[in-house]
Amino acid sequence: MNYPSGLWLLGWSWLGYFVLHSWLASLGLKRLVAARWPAFMPFYRLTFNLIAVVLLLPILMLTYTLPGPMVWRWQGIGAWLANGASLLAIAGVMFSSGGYDLREFLGIRQWQNGTRSVEDQESFHLSTFHRFVRHPWYFCALVLIWSRDMSAAIPLSS
């Protein structure tokens, strides 16, 4: 099967991002960093999040700039419903944020306290949404993705 080069680049970019993201989040790498550079550990989570955002930006730019046929486009009442679902998803993220220690999640607490531990210090809290879905933020992110117009991200010129 002959795939356009833009689609290959996009696919390998996402795959590389997910592999790197998982490796950087692994306890094995954290233990290695803690053993070799213990003074860096208070900055690990903050650095992890910074790397995650910086590397995500060019992939998102590529995803949304590659021309291609539309998979779906919300129109009329569907657009109103999709935009309403997006607003509810954003509200869901904000509401369920109360179940997380955002300073711990972002790495600010580890940096301020000089925490050198490899394991996360935050204890698990169940939000109201956890009664319905295992990962409220992932669920809301999927609603946001599905409620936007979606292209195949395949160049038409190929």
Chimera marker file (.cmm) of the C-alpha trace (Angstrom):
<marker_set name="trace">
<marker id="1" x="0.000" y="0.000" z="0.000" r="1" g="1" b="0" radius="0.5"/>
<marker id="2" x="1.374" y="3.414" z="-0.966" r="1" g="1" b="0" radius="0.5"/>
<marker id="3" x="0.867" y="6.040" z="1.741" r="1" g="1" b="0" radius="0.5"/>
<marker id="4" x="1.553" y="9.764" z="1.197" r="1" g="1" b="0" radius="0.5"/>
<marker id="5" x="4.785" y="10.961" z="2.828" r="1" g="1" b="0" radius="0.5"/>
<marker id="6" x="2.912" y="13.417" z="5.069" r="1" g="1" b="0" radius="0.5"/>
<marker id="7" x="0.898" y="10.594" z="6.585" r="1" g="1" b="0" radius="0.5"/>
<marker id="8" x="4.054" y="8.542" z="7.211" r="1" g="1" b="0" radius="0.5"/>
<marker id="9" x="5.712" y="11.517" z="8.888" r="1" g="1" b="0" radius="0.5"/>
<marker id="10" x="2.640" y="12.161" z="11.009" r="1" g="1" b="0" radius="0.5"/>
<marker id="11" x="2.284" y="8.511" z="12.006" r="1" g="1" b="0" radius="0.5"/>
<marker id="12" x="5.971" y="8.120" z="12.941" r="1" g="1" b="0" radius="0.5"/>
<marker id="13" x="5.874" y="11.444" z="14.812" r="1" g="1" b="0" radius="0.5"/>
<marker id="14" x="2.949" y="10.317" z="16.987" r="1" g="1" b="0" radius="0.5"/>
<marker id="15" x="4.491" y="6.890" z="17.543" r="1" g="1" b="0" radius="0.5"/>
<marker id="16" x="7.847" y="8.419" z="18.501" r="1" g="1" b="0" radius="0.5"/>
<marker id="17" x="6.143" y="10.874" z="20.833" r="1" g="1" b="0" radius="0.5"/>
<marker id="18" x="4.193" y="8.145" z="22.651" r="1" g="1" b="0" radius="0.5"/>
<marker id="19" x="7.251" y="5.883" z="22.993" r="1" g="1" b="0" radius="0.5"/>
<marker id="20" x="9.431" y="8.731" z="24.312" r="1" g="1" b="0" radius="0.5"/>
<marker id="21" x="6.663" y="9.937" z="26.633" r="1" g="1" b="0" radius="0.5"/>
<marker id="22" x="6.224" y="6.452" z="28.123" r="1" g="1" b="0" radius="0.5"/>
<marker id="23" x="9.980" y="5.946" z="28.488" r="1" g="1" b="0" radius="0.5"/>
<marker id="24" x="10.421" y="9.299" z="30.251" r="1" g="1" b="0" radius="0.5"/>
<marker id="25" x="7.558" y="8.404" z="32.618" r="1" g="1" b="0" radius="0.5"/>
<marker id="26" x="8.962" y="4.949" z="33.413" r="1" g="1" b="0" radius="0.5"/>
<marker id="27" x="10.208" y="4.133" z="36.897" r="1" g="1" b="0" radius="0.5"/>
<marker id="28" x="13.302" y="2.523" z="35.362" r="1" g="1" b="0" radius="0.5"/>
<marker id="29" x="14.483" y="5.777" z="33.797" r="1" g="1" b="0" radius="0.5"/>
<marker id="30" x="13.559" y="7.744" z="36.910" r="1" g="1" b="0" radius="0.5"/>
<marker id="31" x="15.623" y="5.354" z="39.047" r="1" g="1" b="0" radius="0.5"/>
<marker id="32" x="18.551" y="5.710" z="36.655" r="1" g="1" b="0" radius="0.5"/>
<marker id="33" x="18.363" y="9.518" z="36.806" r="1" g="1" b="0" radius="0.5"/>
<marker id="34" x="17.989" y="9.423" z="40.610" r="1" g="1" b="0" radius="0.5"/>
<marker id="35" x="21.074" y="7.216" z="40.918" r="1" g="1" b="0" radius="0.5"/>
<marker id="36" x="23.255" y="9.290" z="38.565" r="1" g="1" b="0" radius="0.5"/>
<marker id="37" x="21.933" y="12.825" z="39.114" r="1" g="1" b="0" radius="0.5"/>
<marker id="38" x="20.027" y="12.886" z="42.430" r="1" g="1" b="0" radius="0.5"/>
<marker id="39" x="20.076" y="16.697" z="42.561" r="1" g="1" b="0" radius="0.5"/>
<marker id="40" x="18.020" y="16.755" z="39.338" r="1" g="1" b="0" radius="0.5"/>
<marker id="41" x="15.113" y="14.715" z="40.750" r="1" g="1" b="0" radius="0.5"/>
<marker id="42" x="13.188" y="17.690" z="42.201" r="1" g="1" b="0" radius="0.5"/>
<marker id="43" x="13.043" y="19.034" z="38.627" r="1" g="1" b="0" radius="0.5"/>
<marker id="44" x="12.257" y="15.728" z="36.878" r="1" g="1" b="0" radius="0.5"/>
<marker id="45" x="8.449" y="16.000" z="36.706" r="1" g="1" b="0" radius="0.5"/>
<marker id="46" x="8.580" y="19.669" z="35.749" r="1" g="1" b="0" radius="0.5"/>
<marker id="47" x="11.095" y="18.866" z="32.995" r="1" g="1" b="0" radius="0.5"/>
<marker id="48" x="9.015" y="15.862" z="31.885" r="1" g="1" b="0" radius="0.5"/>
<marker id="49" x="5.949" y="18.075" z="31.457" r="1" g="1" b="0" radius="0.5"/>
<marker id="50" x="7.904" y="20.771" z="29.639" r="1" g="1" b="0" radius="0.5"/>
<marker id="51" x="9.354" y="18.209" z="27.214" r="1" g="1" b="0" radius="0.5"/>
<marker id="52" x="5.895" y="16.690" z="26.694" r="1" g="1" b="0" radius="0.5"/>
<marker id="53" x="4.364" y="20.054" z="25.748" r="1" g="1" b="0" radius="0.5"/>
<marker id="54" x="7.276" y="21.268" z="23.599" r="1" g="1" b="0" radius="0.5"/>
<marker id="55" x="7.418" y="18.014" z="21.603" r="1" g="1" b="0" radius="0.5"/>
<marker id="56" x="3.646" y="17.892" z="21.227" r="1" g="1" b="0" radius="0.5"/>
<marker id="57" x="3.365" y="21.328" z="19.609" r="1" g="1" b="0" radius="0.5"/>
<marker id="58" x="5.055" y="20.536" z="16.252" r="1" g="1" b="0" radius="0.5"/>
<marker id="59" x="3.113" y="17.271" z="15.947" r="1" g="1" b="0" radius="0.5"/>
<marker id="60" x="-0.175" y="19.069" z="16.551" r="1" g="1" b="0" radius="0.5"/>
<marker id="61" x="0.841" y="21.742" z="14.048" r="1" g="1" b="0" radius="0.5"/>
<marker id="62" x="1.583" y="19.026" z="11.475" r="1" g="1" b="0" radius="0.5"/>
<marker id="63" x="-1.687" y="17.260" z="12.284" r="1" g="1" b="0" radius="0.5"/>
<marker id="64" x="-3.757" y="20.384" z="11.742" r="1" g="1" b="0" radius="0.5"/>
<marker id="65" x="-1.880" y="21.787" z="8.734" r="1" g="1" b="0" radius="0.5"/>
<marker id="66" x="-1.713" y="18.702" z="6.518" r="1" g="1" b="0" radius="0.5"/>
<marker id="67" x="-4.456" y="19.074" z="3.939" r="1" g="1" b="0" radius="0.5"/>
<marker id="68" x="-6.675" y="16.092" z="3.363" r="1" g="1" b="0" radius="0.5"/>
<marker id="69" x="-10.237" y="14.958" z="2.926" r="1" g="1" b="0" radius="0.5"/>
<marker id="70" x="-12.611" y="15.562" z="5.792" r="1" g="1" b="0" radius="0.5"/>
<marker id="71" x="-13.641" y="12.516" z="7.775" r="1" g="1" b="0" radius="0.5"/>
<marker id="72" x="-16.482" y="14.531" z="9.284" r="1" g="1" b="0" radius="0.5"/>
<marker id="73" x="-17.487" y="18.159" z="9.578" r="1" g="1" b="0" radius="0.5"/>
<marker id="74" x="-20.025" y="19.328" z="12.115" r="1" g="1" b="0" radius="0.5"/>
<marker id="75" x="-22.718" y="21.527" z="10.563" r="1" g="1" b="0" radius="0.5"/>
<marker id="76" x="-26.055" y="22.992" z="11.572" r="1" g="1" b="0" radius="0.5"/>
<marker id="77" x="-27.514" y="21.611" z="14.788" r="1" g="1" b="0" radius="0.5"/>
<marker id="78" x="-24.665" y="19.063" z="14.901" r="1" g="1" b="0" radius="0.5"/>
<marker id="79" x="-22.157" y="21.914" z="15.192" r="1" g="1" b="0" radius="0.5"/>
<marker id="80" x="-24.126" y="23.380" z="18.090" r="1" g="1" b="0" radius="0.5"/>
<marker id="81" x="-24.227" y="19.994" z="19.820" r="1" g="1" b="0" radius="0.5"/>
<marker id="82" x="-20.512" y="19.383" z="19.168" r="1" g="1" b="0" radius="0.5"/>
<marker id="83" x="-19.594" y="22.796" z="20.571" r="1" g="1" b="0" radius="0.5"/>
<marker id="84" x="-21.810" y="22.129" z="23.596" r="1" g="1" b="0" radius="0.5"/>
<marker id="85" x="-20.058" y="18.777" z="24.120" r="1" g="1" b="0" radius="0.5"/>
<marker id="86" x="-16.696" y="20.585" z="23.913" r="1" g="1" b="0" radius="0.5"/>
<marker id="87" x="-17.757" y="23.080" z="26.580" r="1" g="1" b="0" radius="0.5"/>
<marker id="88" x="-18.986" y="20.252" z="28.810" r="1" g="1" b="0" radius="0.5"/>
<marker id="89" x="-15.665" y="18.422" z="28.342" r="1" g="1" b="0" radius="0.5"/>
<marker id="90" x="-13.718" y="21.550" z="29.326" r="1" g="1" b="0" radius="0.5"/>
<marker id="91" x="-15.981" y="21.965" z="32.358" r="1" g="1" b="0" radius="0.5"/>
<marker id="92" x="-15.449" y="18.258" z="33.149" r="1" g="1" b="0" radius="0.5"/>
<marker id="93" x="-11.670" y="18.704" z="33.165" r="1" g="1" b="0" radius="0.5"/>
<marker id="94" x="-11.973" y="21.732" z="35.431" r="1" g="1" b="0" radius="0.5"/>
<marker id="95" x="-14.441" y="19.991" z="37.762" r="1" g="1" b="0" radius="0.5"/>
<marker id="96" x="-12.453" y="16.754" z="37.999" r="1" g="1" b="0" radius="0.5"/>
<marker id="97" x="-9.213" y="18.679" z="38.612" r="1" g="1" b="0" radius="0.5"/>
<marker id="98" x="-10.261" y="18.870" z="42.253" r="1" g="1" b="0" radius="0.5"/>
<marker id="99" x="-9.459" y="15.165" z="42.559" r="1" g="1" b="0" radius="0.5"/>
<marker id="100" x="-5.827" y="15.742" z="41.644" r="1" g="1" b="0" radius="0.5"/>
<marker id="101" x="-2.996" y="17.610" z="43.307" r="1" g="1" b="0" radius="0.5"/>
<marker id="102" x="-2.170" y="19.794" z="40.307" r="1" g="1" b="0" radius="0.5"/>
<marker id="103" x="1.022" y="21.131" z="41.897" r="1" g="1" b="0" radius="0.5"/>
<marker id="104" x="2.214" y="17.519" z="42.236" r="1" g="1" b="0" radius="0.5"/>
<marker id="105" x="0.992" y="16.627" z="38.725" r="1" g="1" b="0" radius="0.5"/>
<marker id="106" x="2.872" y="19.541" z="37.168" r="1" g="1" b="0" radius="0.5"/>
<marker id="107" x="6.019" y="18.984" z="39.243" r="1" g="1" b="0" radius="0.5"/>
<marker id="108" x="5.866" y="22.274" z="41.119" r="1" g="1" b="0" radius="0.5"/>
<marker id="109" x="5.556" y="20.626" z="44.557" r="1" g="1" b="0" radius="0.5"/>
<marker id="110" x="8.597" y="18.369" z="43.959" r="1" g="1" b="0" radius="0.5"/>
<marker id="111" x="10.644" y="21.374" z="42.855" r="1" g="1" b="0" radius="0.5"/>
<marker id="112" x="9.582" y="23.546" z="45.818" r="1" g="1" b="0" radius="0.5"/>
<marker id="113" x="10.068" y="20.764" z="48.394" r="1" g="1" b="0" radius="0.5"/>
<marker id="114" x="13.273" y="19.398" z="46.863" r="1" g="1" b="0" radius="0.5"/>
<marker id="115" x="11.703" y="15.926" z="46.598" r="1" g="1" b="0" radius="0.5"/>
<marker id="116" x="14.170" y="13.361" z="45.255" r="1" g="1" b="0" radius="0.5"/>
<marker id="117" x="11.833" y="10.365" z="45.385" r="1" g="1" b="0" radius="0.5"/>
<marker id="118" x="11.289" y="8.396" z="42.182" r="1" g="1" b="0" radius="0.5"/>
<marker id="119" x="7.691" y="7.433" z="42.983" r="1" g="1" b="0" radius="0.5"/>
<marker id="120" x="4.873" y="9.957" z="42.824" r="1" g="1" b="0" radius="0.5"/>
<marker id="121" x="4.045" y="11.406" z="46.228" r="1" g="1" b="0" radius="0.5"/>
<marker id="122" x="0.392" y="12.104" z="45.481" r="1" g="1" b="0" radius="0.5"/>
<marker id="123" x="-2.175" y="9.740" z="46.910" r="1" g="1" b="0" radius="0.5"/>
<marker id="124" x="-5.009" y="8.665" z="44.632" r="1" g="1" b="0" radius="0.5"/>
<marker id="125" x="-8.325" y="10.480" z="45.037" r="1" g="1" b="0" radius="0.5"/>
<marker id="126" x="-11.573" y="9.502" z="43.364" r="1" g="1" b="0" radius="0.5"/>
<marker id="127" x="-13.484" y="12.377" z="41.839" r="1" g="1" b="0" radius="0.5"/>
<marker id="128" x="-17.196" y="12.194" z="41.062" r="1" g="1" b="0" radius="0.5"/>
<marker id="129" x="-16.356" y="11.356" z="37.435" r="1" g="1" b="0" radius="0.5"/>
<marker id="130" x="-14.263" y="8.335" z="38.477" r="1" g="1" b="0" radius="0.5"/>
<marker id="131" x="-17.544" y="6.603" z="39.315" r="1" g="1" b="0" radius="0.5"/>
<marker id="132" x="-18.367" y="6.606" z="35.596" r="1" g="1" b="0" radius="0.5"/>
<marker id="133" x="-15.008" y="6.528" z="33.750" r="1" g="1" b="0" radius="0.5"/>
<marker id="134" x="-11.561" y="5.334" z="34.742" r="1" g="1" b="0" radius="0.5"/>
<marker id="135" x="-9.704" y="8.364" z="33.376" r="1" g="1" b="0" radius="0.5"/>
<marker id="136" x="-11.890" y="11.510" z="33.399" r="1" g="1" b="0" radius="0.5"/>
<marker id="137" x="-9.269" y="13.690" z="31.702" r="1" g="1" b="0" radius="0.5"/>
<marker id="138" x="-8.701" y="11.158" z="28.900" r="1" g="1" b="0" radius="0.5"/>
<marker id="139" x="-12.463" y="10.844" z="28.440" r="1" g="1" b="0" radius="0.5"/>
<marker id="140" x="-12.868" y="14.616" z="28.232" r="1" g="1" b="0" radius="0.5"/>
<marker id="141" x="-9.927" y="14.860" z="25.813" r="1" g="1" b="0" radius="0.5"/>
<marker id="142" x="-11.577" y="12.287" z="23.547" r="1" g="1" b="0" radius="0.5"/>
<marker id="143" x="-14.848" y="14.233" z="23.637" r="1" g="1" b="0" radius="0.5"/>
<marker id="144" x="-12.900" y="17.370" z="22.655" r="1" g="1" b="0" radius="0.5"/>
<marker id="145" x="-11.218" y="15.552" z="19.767" r="1" g="1" b="0" radius="0.5"/>
<marker id="146" x="-14.410" y="13.937" z="18.494" r="1" g="1" b="0" radius="0.5"/>
<marker id="147" x="-16.408" y="17.156" z="18.741" r="1" g="1" b="0" radius="0.5"/>
<marker id="148" x="-14.083" y="18.990" z="16.341" r="1" g="1" b="0" radius="0.5"/>
<marker id="149" x="-14.095" y="18.774" z="12.565" r="1" g="1" b="0" radius="0.5"/>
<marker id="150" x="-11.835" y="15.871" z="11.628" r="1" g="1" b="0" radius="0.5"/>
<marker id="151" x="-9.653" y="15.531" z="8.538" r="1" g="1" b="0" radius="0.5"/>
<marker id="152" x="-7.751" y="12.429" z="7.471" r="1" g="1" b="0" radius="0.5"/>
<marker id="153" x="-4.519" y="14.489" z="7.586" r="1" g="1" b="0" radius="0.5"/>
<marker id="154" x="-3.582" y="13.064" z="4.188" r="1" g="1" b="0" radius="0.5"/>
<marker id="155" x="-2.104" y="15.471" z="1.599" r="1" g="1" b="0" radius="0.5"/>
<marker id="156" x="-4.359" y="15.803" z="-1.435" r="1" g="1" b="0" radius="0.5"/>
<marker id="157" x="-1.370" y="16.360" z="-3.736" r="1" g="1" b="0" radius="0.5"/>
<marker id="158" x="-0.138" y="12.763" z="-3.344" r="1" g="1" b="0" radius="0.5"/>
<link id1="1" id2="2" r="1" g="1" b="0" radius="0.2"/>
<link id1="2" id2="3" r="1" g="1" b="0" radius="0.2"/>
<link id1="3" id2="4" r="1" g="1" b="0" radius="0.2"/>
<link id1="4" id2="5" r="1" g="1" b="0" radius="0.2"/>
<link id1="5" id2="6" r="1" g="1" b="0" radius="0.2"/>
<link id1="6" id2="7" r="1" g="1" b="0" radius="0.2"/>
<link id1="7" id2="8" r="1" g="1" b="0" radius="0.2"/>
<link id1="8" id2="9" r="1" g="1" b="0" radius="0.2"/>
<link id1="9" id2="10" r="1" g="1" b="0" radius="0.2"/>
<link id1="10" id2="11" r="1" g="1" b="0" radius="0.2"/>
<link id1="11" id2="12" r="1" g="1" b="0" radius="0.2"/>
<link id1="12" id2="13" r="1" g="1" b="0" radius="0.2"/>
<link id1="13" id2="14" r="1" g="1" b="0" radius="0.2"/>
<link id1="14" id2="15" r="1" g="1" b="0" radius="0.2"/>
<link id1="15" id2="16" r="1" g="1" b="0" radius="0.2"/>
<link id1="16" id2="17" r="1" g="1" b="0" radius="0.2"/>
<link id1="17" id2="18" r="1" g="1" b="0" radius="0.2"/>
<link id1="18" id2="19" r="1" g="1" b="0" radius="0.2"/>
<link id1="19" id2="20" r="1" g="1" b="0" radius="0.2"/>
<link id1="20" id2="21" r="1" g="1" b="0" radius="0.2"/>
<link id1="21" id2="22" r="1" g="1" b="0" radius="0.2"/>
<link id1="22" id2="23" r="1" g="1" b="0" radius="0.2"/>
<link id1="23" id2="24" r="1" g="1" b="0" radius="0.2"/>
<link id1="24" id2="25" r="1" g="1" b="0" radius="0.2"/>
<link id1="25" id2="26" r="1" g="1" b="0" radius="0.2"/>
<link id1="26" id2="27" r="1" g="1" b="0" radius="0.2"/>
<link id1="27" id2="28" r="1" g="1" b="0" radius="0.2"/>
<link id1="28" id2="29" r="1" g="1" b="0" radius="0.2"/>
<link id1="29" id2="30" r="1" g="1" b="0" radius="0.2"/>
<link id1="30" id2="31" r="1" g="1" b="0" radius="0.2"/>
<link id1="31" id2="32" r="1" g="1" b="0" radius="0.2"/>
<link id1="32" id2="33" r="1" g="1" b="0" radius="0.2"/>
<link id1="33" id2="34" r="1" g="1" b="0" radius="0.2"/>
<link id1="34" id2="35" r="1" g="1" b="0" radius="0.2"/>
<link id1="35" id2="36" r="1" g="1" b="0" radius="0.2"/>
<link id1="36" id2="37" r="1" g="1" b="0" radius="0.2"/>
<link id1="37" id2="38" r="1" g="1" b="0" radius="0.2"/>
<link id1="38" id2="39" r="1" g="1" b="0" radius="0.2"/>
<link id1="39" id2="40" r="1" g="1" b="0" radius="0.2"/>
<link id1="40" id2="41" r="1" g="1" b="0" radius="0.2"/>
<link id1="41" id2="42" r="1" g="1" b="0" radius="0.2"/>
<link id1="42" id2="43" r="1" g="1" b="0" radius="0.2"/>
<link id1="43" id2="44" r="1" g="1" b="0" radius="0.2"/>
<link id1="44" id2="45" r="1" g="1" b="0" radius="0.2"/>
<link id1="45" id2="46" r="1" g="1" b="0" radius="0.2"/>
<link id1="46" id2="47" r="1" g="1" b="0" radius="0.2"/>
<link id1="47" id2="48" r="1" g="1" b="0" radius="0.2"/>
<link id1="48" id2="49" r="1" g="1" b="0" radius="0.2"/>
<link id1="49" id2="50" r="1" g="1" b="0" radius="0.2"/>
<link id1="50" id2="51" r="1" g="1" b="0" radius="0.2"/>
<link id1="51" id2="52" r="1" g="1" b="0" radius="0.2"/>
<link id1="52" id2="53" r="1" g="1" b="0" radius="0.2"/>
<link id1="53" id2="54" r="1" g="1" b="0" radius="0.2"/>
<link id1="54" id2="55" r="1" g="1" b="0" radius="0.2"/>
<link id1="55" id2="56" r="1" g="1" b="0" radius="0.2"/>
<link id1="56" id2="57" r="1" g="1" b="0" radius="0.2"/>
<link id1="57" id2="58" r="1" g="1" b="0" radius="0.2"/>
<link id1="58" id2="59" r="1" g="1" b="0" radius="0.2"/>
<link id1="59" id2="60" r="1" g="1" b="0" radius="0.2"/>
<link id1="60" id2="61" r="1" g="1" b="0" radius="0.2"/>
<link id1="61" id2="62" r="1" g="1" b="0" radius="0.2"/>
<link id1="62" id2="63" r="1" g="1" b="0" radius="0.2"/>
<link id1="63" id2="64" r="1" g="1" b="0" radius="0.2"/>
<link id1="64" id2="65" r="1" g="1" b="0" radius="0.2"/>
<link id1="65" id2="66" r="1" g="1" b="0" radius="0.2"/>
<link id1="66" id2="67" r="1" g="1" b="0" radius="0.2"/>
<link id1="67" id2="68" r="1" g="1" b="0" radius="0.2"/>
<link id1="68" id2="69" r="1" g="1" b="0" radius="0.2"/>
<link id1="69" id2="70" r="1" g="1" b="0" radius="0.2"/>
<link id1="70" id2="71" r="1" g="1" b="0" radius="0.2"/>
<link id1="71" id2="72" r="1" g="1" b="0" radius="0.2"/>
<link id1="72" id2="73" r="1" g="1" b="0" radius="0.2"/>
<link id1="73" id2="74" r="1" g="1" b="0" radius="0.2"/>
<link id1="74" id2="75" r="1" g="1" b="0" radius="0.2"/>
<link id1="75" id2="76" r="1" g="1" b="0" radius="0.2"/>
<link id1="76" id2="77" r="1" g="1" b="0" radius="0.2"/>
<link id1="77" id2="78" r="1" g="1" b="0" radius="0.2"/>
<link id1="78" id2="79" r="1" g="1" b="0" radius="0.2"/>
<link id1="79" id2="80" r="1" g="1" b="0" radius="0.2"/>
<link id1="80" id2="81" r="1" g="1" b="0" radius="0.2"/>
<link id1="81" id2="82" r="1" g="1" b="0" radius="0.2"/>
<link id1="82" id2="83" r="1" g="1" b="0" radius="0.2"/>
<link id1="83" id2="84" r="1" g="1" b="0" radius="0.2"/>
<link id1="84" id2="85" r="1" g="1" b="0" radius="0.2"/>
<link id1="85" id2="86" r="1" g="1" b="0" radius="0.2"/>
<link id1="86" id2="87" r="1" g="1" b="0" radius="0.2"/>
<link id1="87" id2="88" r="1" g="1" b="0" radius="0.2"/>
<link id1="88" id2="89" r="1" g="1" b="0" radius="0.2"/>
<link id1="89" id2="90" r="1" g="1" b="0" radius="0.2"/>
<link id1="90" id2="91" r="1" g="1" b="0" radius="0.2"/>
<link id1="91" id2="92" r="1" g="1" b="0" radius="0.2"/>
<link id1="92" id2="93" r="1" g="1" b="0" radius="0.2"/>
<link id1="93" id2="94" r="1" g="1" b="0" radius="0.2"/>
<link id1="94" id2="95" r="1" g="1" b="0" radius="0.2"/>
<link id1="95" id2="96" r="1" g="1" b="0" radius="0.2"/>
<link id1="96" id2="97" r="1" g="1" b="0" radius="0.2"/>
<link id1="97" id2="98" r="1" g="1" b="0" radius="0.2"/>
<link id1="98" id2="99" r="1" g="1" b="0" radius="0.2"/>
<link id1="99" id2="100" r="1" g="1" b="0" radius="0.2"/>
<link id1="100" id2="101" r="1" g="1" b="0" radius="0.2"/>
<link id1="101" id2="102" r="1" g="1" b="0" radius="0.2"/>
<link id1="102" id2="103" r="1" g="1" b="0" radius="0.2"/>
<link id1="103" id2="104" r="1" g="1" b="0" radius="0.2"/>
<link id1="104" id2="105" r="1" g="1" b="0" radius="0.2"/>
<link id1="105" id2="106" r="1" g="1" b="0" radius="0.2"/>
<link id1="106" id2="107" r="1" g="1" b="0" radius="0.2"/>
<link id1="107" id2="108" r="1" g="1" b="0" radius="0.2"/>
<link id1="108" id2="109" r="1" g="1" b="0" radius="0.2"/>
<link id1="109" id2="110" r="1" g="1" b="0" radius="0.2"/>
<link id1="110" id2="111" r="1" g="1" b="0" radius="0.2"/>
<link id1="111" id2="112" r="1" g="1" b="0" radius="0.2"/>
<link id1="112" id2="113" r="1" g="1" b="0" radius="0.2"/>
<link id1="113" id2="114" r="1" g="1" b="0" radius="0.2"/>
<link id1="114" id2="115" r="1" g="1" b="0" radius="0.2"/>
<link id1="115" id2="116" r="1" g="1" b="0" radius="0.2"/>
<link id1="116" id2="117" r="1" g="1" b="0" radius="0.2"/>
<link id1="117" id2="118" r="1" g="1" b="0" radius="0.2"/>
<link id1="118" id2="119" r="1" g="1" b="0" radius="0.2"/>
<link id1="119" id2="120" r="1" g="1" b="0" radius="0.2"/>
<link id1="120" id2="121" r="1" g="1" b="0" radius="0.2"/>
<link id1="121" id2="122" r="1" g="1" b="0" radius="0.2"/>
<link id1="122" id2="123" r="1" g="1" b="0" radius="0.2"/>
<link id1="123" id2="124" r="1" g="1" b="0" radius="0.2"/>
<link id1="124" id2="125" r="1" g="1" b="0" radius="0.2"/>
<link id1="125" id2="126" r="1" g="1" b="0" radius="0.2"/>
<link id1="126" id2="127" r="1" g="1" b="0" radius="0.2"/>
<link id1="127" id2="128" r="1" g="1" b="0" radius="0.2"/>
<link id1="128" id2="129" r="1" g="1" b="0" radius="0.2"/>
<link id1="129" id2="130" r="1" g="1" b="0" radius="0.2"/>
<link id1="130" id2="131" r="1" g="1" b="0" radius="0.2"/>
<link id1="131" id2="132" r="1" g="1" b="0" radius="0.2"/>
<link id1="132" id2="133" r="1" g="1" b="0" radius="0.2"/>
<link id1="133" id2="134" r="1" g="1" b="0" radius="0.2"/>
<link id1="134" id2="135" r="1" g="1" b="0" radius="0.2"/>
<link id1="135" id2="136" r="1" g="1" b="0" radius="0.2"/>
<link id1="136" id2="137" r="1" g="1" b="0" radius="0.2"/>
<link id1="137" id2="138" r="1" g="1" b="0" radius="0.2"/>
<link id1="138" id2="139" r="1" g="1" b="0" radius="0.2"/>
<link id1="139" id2="140" r="1" g="1" b="0" radius="0.2"/>
<link id1="140" id2="141" r="1" g="1" b="0" radius="0.2"/>
<link id1="141" id2="142" r="1" g="1" b="0" radius="0.2"/>
<link id1="142" id2="143" r="1" g="1" b="0" radius="0.2"/>
<link id1="143" id2="144" r="1" g="1" b="0" radius="0.2"/>
<link id1="144" id2="145" r="1" g="1" b="0" radius="0.2"/>
<link id1="145" id2="146" r="1" g="1" b="0" radius="0.2"/>
<link id1="146" id2="147" r="1" g="1" b="0" radius="0.2"/>
<link id1="147" id2="148" r="1" g="1" b="0" radius="0.2"/>
<link id1="148" id2="149" r="1" g="1" b="0" radius="0.2"/>
<link id1="149" id2="150" r="1" g="1" b="0" radius="0.2"/>
<link id1="150" id2="151" r="1" g="1" b="0" radius="0.2"/>
<link id1="151" id2="152" r="1" g="1" b="0" radius="0.2"/>
<link id1="152" id2="153" r="1" g="1" b="0" radius="0.2"/>
<link id1="153" id2="154" r="1" g="1" b="0" radius="0.2"/>
<link id1="154" id2="155" r="1" g="1" b="0" radius="0.2"/>
<link id1="155" id2="156" r="1" g="1" b="0" radius="0.2"/>
<link id1="156" id2="157" r="1" g="1" b="0" radius="0.2"/>
<link id1="157" id2="158" r="1" g="1" b="0" radius="0.2"/>
</marker_set>
